[in-house]
Amino acid sequence: MAKKKAFALRLNEDMLKAIEKWAADEFRSTNGQIEWMLMQKLKAHKREPKNKTDTNKK
């Protein structure tokens, strides 16, 4: 699994409430929902992160 990095994200209150409701509807955490949304957009634009292979590690 990829290492995760924490950072602050500022959203307006209405947007956050909408994301929280969507997350609850899909049985995800709010953070998990935001990650899923971002990955969907990255995939749609063919910009998803490349998986690191064990051969690159030393």
Gaussian input, Z-matrix of N, CA and C with variables (Angstrom, degrees):
# hf/3-21g

backbone

0 1
 N
 C     1     B1
 C     2     B2     1     A1
 N     3     B3     2     A2     1     D1
 C     4     B4     3     A3     2     D2
 C     5     B5     4     A4     3     D3
 N     6     B6     5     A5     4     D4
 C     7     B7     6     A6     5     D5
 C     8     B8     7     A7     6     D6
 N     9     B9     8     A8     7     D7
 C    10    B10     9     A9     8     D8
 C    11    B11    10    A10     9     D9
 N    12    B12    11    A11    10    D10
 C    13    B13    12    A12    11    D11
 C    14    B14    13    A13    12    D12
 N    15    B15    14    A14    13    D13
 C    16    B16    15    A15    14    D14
 C    17    B17    16    A16    15    D15
 N    18    B18    17    A17    16    D16
 C    19    B19    18    A18    17    D17
 C    20    B20    19    A19    18    D18
 N    21    B21    20    A20    19    D19
 C    22    B22    21    A21    20    D20
 C    23    B23    22    A22    21    D21
 N    24    B24    23    A23    22    D22
 C    25    B25    24    A24    23    D23
 C    26    B26    25    A25    24    D24
 N    27    B27    26    A26    25    D25
 C    28    B28    27    A27    26    D26
 C    29    B29    28    A28    27    D27
 N    30    B30    29    A29    28    D28
 C    31    B31    30    A30    29    D29
 C    32    B32    31    A31    30    D30
 N    33    B33    32    A32    31    D31
 C    34    B34    33    A33    32    D32
 C    35    B35    34    A34    33    D33
 N    36    B36    35    A35    34    D34
 C    37    B37    36    A36    35    D35
 C    38    B38    37    A37    36    D36
 N    39    B39    38    A38    37    D37
 C    40    B40    39    A39    38    D38
 C    41    B41    40    A40    39    D39
 N    42    B42    41    A41    40    D40
 C    43    B43    42    A42    41    D41
 C    44    B44    43    A43    42    D42
 N    45    B45    44    A44    43    D43
 C    46    B46    45    A45    44    D44
 C    47    B47    46    A46    45    D45
 N    48    B48    47    A47    46    D46
 C    49    B49    48    A48    47    D47
 C    50    B50    49    A49    48    D48
 N    51    B51    50    A50    49    D49
 C    52    B52    51    A51    50    D50
 C    53    B53    52    A52    51    D51
 N    54    B54    53    A53    52    D52
 C    55    B55    54    A54    53    D53
 C    56    B56    55    A55    54    D54
 N    57    B57    56    A56    55    D55
 C    58    B58    57    A57    56    D56
 C    59    B59    58    A58    57    D57
 N    60    B60    59    A59    58    D58
 C    61    B61    60    A60    59    D59
 C    62    B62    61    A61    60    D60
 N    63    B63    62    A62    61    D61
 C    64    B64    63    A63    62    D62
 C    65    B65    64    A64    63    D63
 N    66    B66    65    A65    64    D64
 C    67    B67    66    A66    65    D65
 C    68    B68    67    A67    66    D66
 N    69    B69    68    A68    67    D67
 C    70    B70    69    A69    68    D68
 C    71    B71    70    A70    69    D69
 N    72    B72    71    A71    70    D70
 C    73    B73    72    A72    71    D71
 C    74    B74    73    A73    72    D72
 N    75    B75    74    A74    73    D73
 C    76    B76    75    A75    74    D74
 C    77    B77    76    A76    75    D75
 N    78    B78    77    A77    76    D76
 C    79    B79    78    A78    77    D77
 C    80    B80    79    A79    78    D78
 N    81    B81    80    A80    79    D79
 C    82    B82    81    A81    80    D80
 C    83    B83    82    A82    81    D81
 N    84    B84    83    A83    82    D82
 C    85    B85    84    A84    83    D83
 C    86    B86    85    A85    84    D84
 N    87    B87    86    A86    85    D85
 C    88    B88    87    A87    86    D86
 C    89    B89    88    A88    87    D87
 N    90    B90    89    A89    88    D88
 C    91    B91    90    A90    89    D89
 C    92    B92    91    A91    90    D90
 N    93    B93    92    A92    91    D91
 C    94    B94    93    A93    92    D92
 C    95    B95    94    A94    93    D93
 N    96    B96    95    A95    94    D94
 C    97    B97    96    A96    95    D95
 C    98    B98    97    A97    96    D96
 N    99    B99    98    A98    97    D97
 C   100   B100    99    A99    98    D98
 C   101   B101   100   A100    99    D99
 N   102   B102   101   A101   100   D100
 C   103   B103   102   A102   101   D101
 C   104   B104   103   A103   102   D102
 N   105   B105   104   A104   103   D103
 C   106   B106   105   A105   104   D104
 C   107   B107   106   A106   105   D105
 N   108   B108   107   A107   106   D106
 C   109   B109   108   A108   107   D107
 C   110   B110   109   A109   108   D108
 N   111   B111   110   A110   109   D109
 C   112   B112   111   A111   110   D110
 C   113   B113   112   A112   111   D111
 N   114   B114   113   A113   112   D112
 C   115   B115   114   A114   113   D113
 C   116   B116   115   A115   114   D114
 N   117   B117   116   A116   115   D115
 C   118   B118   117   A117   116   D116
 C   119   B119   118   A118   117   D117
 N   120   B120   119   A119   118   D118
 C   121   B121   120   A120   119   D119
 C   122   B122   121   A121   120   D120
 N   123   B123   122   A122   121   D121
 C   124   B124   123   A123   122   D122
 C   125   B125   124   A124   123   D123
 N   126   B126   125   A125   124   D124
 C   127   B127   126   A126   125   D125
 C   128   B128   127   A127   126   D126
 N   129   B129   128   A128   127   D127
 C   130   B130   129   A129   128   D128
 C   131   B131   130   A130   129   D129
 N   132   B132   131   A131   130   D130
 C   133   B133   132   A132   131   D131
 C   134   B134   133   A133   132   D132
 N   135   B135   134   A134   133   D133
 C   136   B136   135   A135   134   D134
 C   137   B137   136   A136   135   D135
 N   138   B138   137   A137   136   D136
 C   139   B139   138   A138   137   D137
 C   140   B140   139   A139   138   D138
 N   141   B141   140   A140   139   D139
 C   142   B142   141   A141   140   D140
 C   143   B143   142   A142   141   D141
 N   144   B144   143   A143   142   D142
 C   145   B145   144   A144   143   D143
 C   146   B146   145   A145   144   D144
 N   147   B147   146   A146   145   D145
 C   148   B148   147   A147   146   D146
 C   149   B149   148   A148   147   D147
 N   150   B150   149   A149   148   D148
 C   151   B151   150   A150   149   D149
 C   152   B152   151   A151   150   D150
 N   153   B153   152   A152   151   D151
 C   154   B154   153   A153   152   D152
 C   155   B155   154   A154   153   D153
 N   156   B156   155   A155   154   D154
 C   157   B157   156   A156   155   D155
 C   158   B158   157   A157   156   D156
 N   159   B159   158   A158   157   D157
 C   160   B160   159   A159   158   D158
 C   161   B161   160   A160   159   D159
 N   162   B162   161   A161   160   D160
 C   163   B163   162   A162   161   D161
 C   164   B164   163   A163   162   D162
 N   165   B165   164   A164   163   D163
 C   166   B166   165   A165   164   D164
 C   167   B167   166   A166   165   D165
 N   168   B168   167   A167   166   D166
 C   169   B169   168   A168   167   D167
 C   170   B170   169   A169   168   D168
 N   171   B171   170   A170   169   D169
 C   172   B172   171   A171   170   D170
 C   173   B173   172   A172   171   D171

   B1=1.4493
   B2=1.5245
   B3=1.3018
   B4=1.4646
   B5=1.5280
   B6=1.3122
   B7=1.4621
   B8=1.5218
   B9=1.3246
   B10=1.4601
   B11=1.5152
   B12=1.3041
   B13=1.4570
   B14=1.5181
   B15=1.3069
   B16=1.4652
   B17=1.5220
   B18=1.3374
   B19=1.4639
   B20=1.5267
   B21=1.3151
   B22=1.4679
   B23=1.5271
   B24=1.3069
   B25=1.4608
   B26=1.5221
   B27=1.2980
   B28=1.4540
   B29=1.5290
   B30=1.3263
   B31=1.4598
   B32=1.5216
   B33=1.3322
   B34=1.4630
   B35=1.5300
   B36=1.2965
   B37=1.4661
   B38=1.5299
   B39=1.3224
   B40=1.4662
   B41=1.5248
   B42=1.3294
   B43=1.4631
   B44=1.5251
   B45=1.3279
   B46=1.4570
   B47=1.5269
   B48=1.3179
   B49=1.4705
   B50=1.5303
   B51=1.3256
   B52=1.4662
   B53=1.5279
   B54=1.3321
   B55=1.4636
   B56=1.5263
   B57=1.3295
   B58=1.4672
   B59=1.5324
   B60=1.3268
   B61=1.4714
   B62=1.5153
   B63=1.3280
   B64=1.4587
   B65=1.5267
   B66=1.3140
   B67=1.4724
   B68=1.5265
   B69=1.3132
   B70=1.4667
   B71=1.5277
   B72=1.3211
   B73=1.4698
   B74=1.5307
   B75=1.3313
   B76=1.4671
   B77=1.5259
   B78=1.3352
   B79=1.4661
   B80=1.5226
   B81=1.3361
   B82=1.4561
   B83=1.5132
   B84=1.3297
   B85=1.4600
   B86=1.5241
   B87=1.3119
   B88=1.4628
   B89=1.5240
   B90=1.3335
   B91=1.4550
   B92=1.5337
   B93=1.3312
   B94=1.4635
   B95=1.5161
   B96=1.3321
   B97=1.4633
   B98=1.5217
   B99=1.3239
   B100=1.4704
   B101=1.5243
   B102=1.3512
   B103=1.4671
   B104=1.5291
   B105=1.3452
   B106=1.4582
   B107=1.5330
   B108=1.3432
   B109=1.4661
   B110=1.5304
   B111=1.3150
   B112=1.4668
   B113=1.5266
   B114=1.3393
   B115=1.4679
   B116=1.5251
   B117=1.3403
   B118=1.4614
   B119=1.5243
   B120=1.3138
   B121=1.4696
   B122=1.5276
   B123=1.3382
   B124=1.4712
   B125=1.5292
   B126=1.3258
   B127=1.4722
   B128=1.5254
   B129=1.3204
   B130=1.4646
   B131=1.5246
   B132=1.3139
   B133=1.4639
   B134=1.5258
   B135=1.3507
   B136=1.4701
   B137=1.5272
   B138=1.3259
   B139=1.4674
   B140=1.5279
   B141=1.3573
   B142=1.4512
   B143=1.5309
   B144=1.3170
   B145=1.4723
   B146=1.5234
   B147=1.3033
   B148=1.4570
   B149=1.5220
   B150=1.3359
   B151=1.4608
   B152=1.5158
   B153=1.3192
   B154=1.4633
   B155=1.5281
   B156=1.3116
   B157=1.4504
   B158=1.5123
   B159=1.3169
   B160=1.4521
   B161=1.5241
   B162=1.3239
   B163=1.4704
   B164=1.5151
   B165=1.3277
   B166=1.4594
   B167=1.5181
   B168=1.3332
   B169=1.4611
   B170=1.5115
   B171=1.3304
   B172=1.4623
   B173=1.4977
   A1=109.08
   A2=115.80
   A3=121.18
   A4=110.51
   A5=114.96
   A6=120.79
   A7=108.78
   A8=116.41
   A9=120.53
   A10=109.65
   A11=115.60
   A12=122.48
   A13=108.57
   A14=116.03
   A15=121.11
   A16=110.24
   A17=115.66
   A18=120.84
   A19=108.08
   A20=115.54
   A21=120.51
   A22=110.10
   A23=115.92
   A24=121.70
   A25=107.54
   A26=117.06
   A27=121.38
   A28=109.55
   A29=115.47
   A30=122.26
   A31=108.25
   A32=116.16
   A33=116.23
   A34=108.54
   A35=115.45
   A36=121.95
   A37=112.76
   A38=117.32
   A39=120.36
   A40=111.77
   A41=116.52
   A42=120.10
   A43=110.39
   A44=116.60
   A45=120.33
   A46=110.95
   A47=117.59
   A48=120.74
   A49=111.09
   A50=116.82
   A51=120.58
   A52=110.96
   A53=116.98
   A54=121.24
   A55=110.34
   A56=117.30
   A57=120.82
   A58=111.01
   A59=117.30
   A60=120.35
   A61=110.65
   A62=117.59
   A63=121.89
   A64=109.64
   A65=117.13
   A66=121.46
   A67=109.98
   A68=117.32
   A69=120.92
   A70=111.00
   A71=117.21
   A72=121.86
   A73=111.59
   A74=117.48
   A75=122.24
   A76=112.56
   A77=116.73
   A78=123.10
   A79=112.54
   A80=116.17
   A81=122.71
   A82=109.07
   A83=115.64
   A84=119.68
   A85=107.41
   A86=116.05
   A87=119.95
   A88=109.91
   A89=116.82
   A90=120.69
   A91=110.97
   A92=116.43
   A93=120.63
   A94=112.03
   A95=116.52
   A96=120.51
   A97=111.08
   A98=116.43
   A99=120.01
   A100=110.18
   A101=117.24
   A102=120.23
   A103=110.58
   A104=116.74
   A105=121.16
   A106=110.64
   A107=116.16
   A108=120.48
   A109=111.18
   A110=116.26
   A111=119.90
   A112=111.15
   A113=117.04
   A114=119.91
   A115=110.98
   A116=117.80
   A117=120.21
   A118=111.11
   A119=116.55
   A120=120.86
   A121=110.59
   A122=116.78
   A123=119.77
   A124=111.00
   A125=116.73
   A126=120.60
   A127=111.37
   A128=116.55
   A129=120.80
   A130=111.91
   A131=116.15
   A132=120.95
   A133=112.51
   A134=114.87
   A135=121.92
   A136=111.76
   A137=116.02
   A138=122.20
   A139=111.74
   A140=116.74
   A141=117.38
   A142=110.93
   A143=116.41
   A144=118.99
   A145=111.10
   A146=115.18
   A147=120.63
   A148=108.29
   A149=115.95
   A150=120.29
   A151=109.58
   A152=115.91
   A153=120.08
   A154=107.49
   A155=116.57
   A156=120.18
   A157=109.88
   A158=116.54
   A159=121.45
   A160=111.86
   A161=117.77
   A162=120.20
   A163=112.13
   A164=117.25
   A165=120.71
   A166=112.34
   A167=116.53
   A168=120.71
   A169=110.53
   A170=116.00
   A171=120.37
   A172=110.41
   D1=142.07
   D2=-179.01
   D3=-69.00
   D4=146.47
   D5=176.59
   D6=-68.02
   D7=138.73
   D8=-179.36
   D9=-103.48
   D10=145.14
   D11=179.67
   D12=-121.96
   D13=131.61
   D14=179.79
   D15=-87.20
   D16=144.28
   D17=173.70
   D18=-157.14
   D19=158.75
   D20=-179.51
   D21=-79.84
   D22=138.72
   D23=176.98
   D24=-129.16
   D25=121.69
   D26=179.47
   D27=-100.03
   D28=125.58
   D29=178.42
   D30=-129.81
   D31=151.90
   D32=174.32
   D33=-73.10
   D34=156.01
   D35=-171.78
   D36=-59.20
   D37=-41.64
   D38=-178.77
   D39=-65.48
   D40=-39.67
   D41=178.56
   D42=-64.83
   D43=-43.63
   D44=179.64
   D45=-62.59
   D46=-42.55
   D47=178.29
   D48=-60.91
   D49=-40.78
   D50=178.94
   D51=-64.55
   D52=-41.53
   D53=179.06
   D54=-67.35
   D55=-41.02
   D56=178.34
   D57=-61.61
   D58=-41.38
   D59=178.57
   D60=-65.94
   D61=-44.53
   D62=178.79
   D63=-60.42
   D64=-43.86
   D65=179.18
   D66=-60.47
   D67=-46.42
   D68=179.85
   D69=-61.98
   D70=-40.36
   D71=178.91
   D72=-61.88
   D73=-29.25
   D74=-177.62
   D75=-106.71
   D76=12.66
   D77=177.42
   D78=56.97
   D79=41.87
   D80=175.64
   D81=-119.14
   D82=159.70
   D83=169.73
   D84=-74.01
   D85=162.88
   D86=176.64
   D87=-60.55
   D88=-43.88
   D89=178.38
   D90=-61.45
   D91=-44.51
   D92=178.37
   D93=-61.30
   D94=-37.48
   D95=178.80
   D96=-66.12
   D97=-43.77
   D98=179.19
   D99=-63.32
   D100=-42.69
   D101=177.27
   D102=-60.26
   D103=-43.69
   D104=-179.56
   D105=-62.92
   D106=-44.19
   D107=179.22
   D108=-60.75
   D109=-44.75
   D110=-179.83
   D111=-64.24
   D112=-41.92
   D113=179.88
   D114=-64.81
   D115=-38.81
   D116=177.43
   D117=-60.02
   D118=-42.41
   D119=179.81
   D120=-68.14
   D121=-41.40
   D122=177.17
   D123=-60.72
   D124=-44.65
   D125=179.13
   D126=-63.50
   D127=-40.81
   D128=-179.15
   D129=-61.47
   D130=-28.51
   D131=-179.38
   D132=-106.71
   D133=15.55
   D134=178.26
   D135=52.21
   D136=47.45
   D137=-179.74
   D138=-127.97
   D139=18.89
   D140=-178.16
   D141=-65.31
   D142=151.49
   D143=-178.16
   D144=-64.84
   D145=145.83
   D146=177.25
   D147=-80.97
   D148=142.03
   D149=177.14
   D150=-75.90
   D151=134.91
   D152=176.38
   D153=-82.15
   D154=137.45
   D155=178.83
   D156=-98.66
   D157=159.95
   D158=179.35
   D159=-65.11
   D160=-21.07
   D161=-179.86
   D162=-70.07
   D163=-20.63
   D164=178.99
   D165=-83.38
   D166=-13.38
   D167=-178.14
   D168=-86.24
   D169=148.06
   D170=176.40
   D171=-119.71

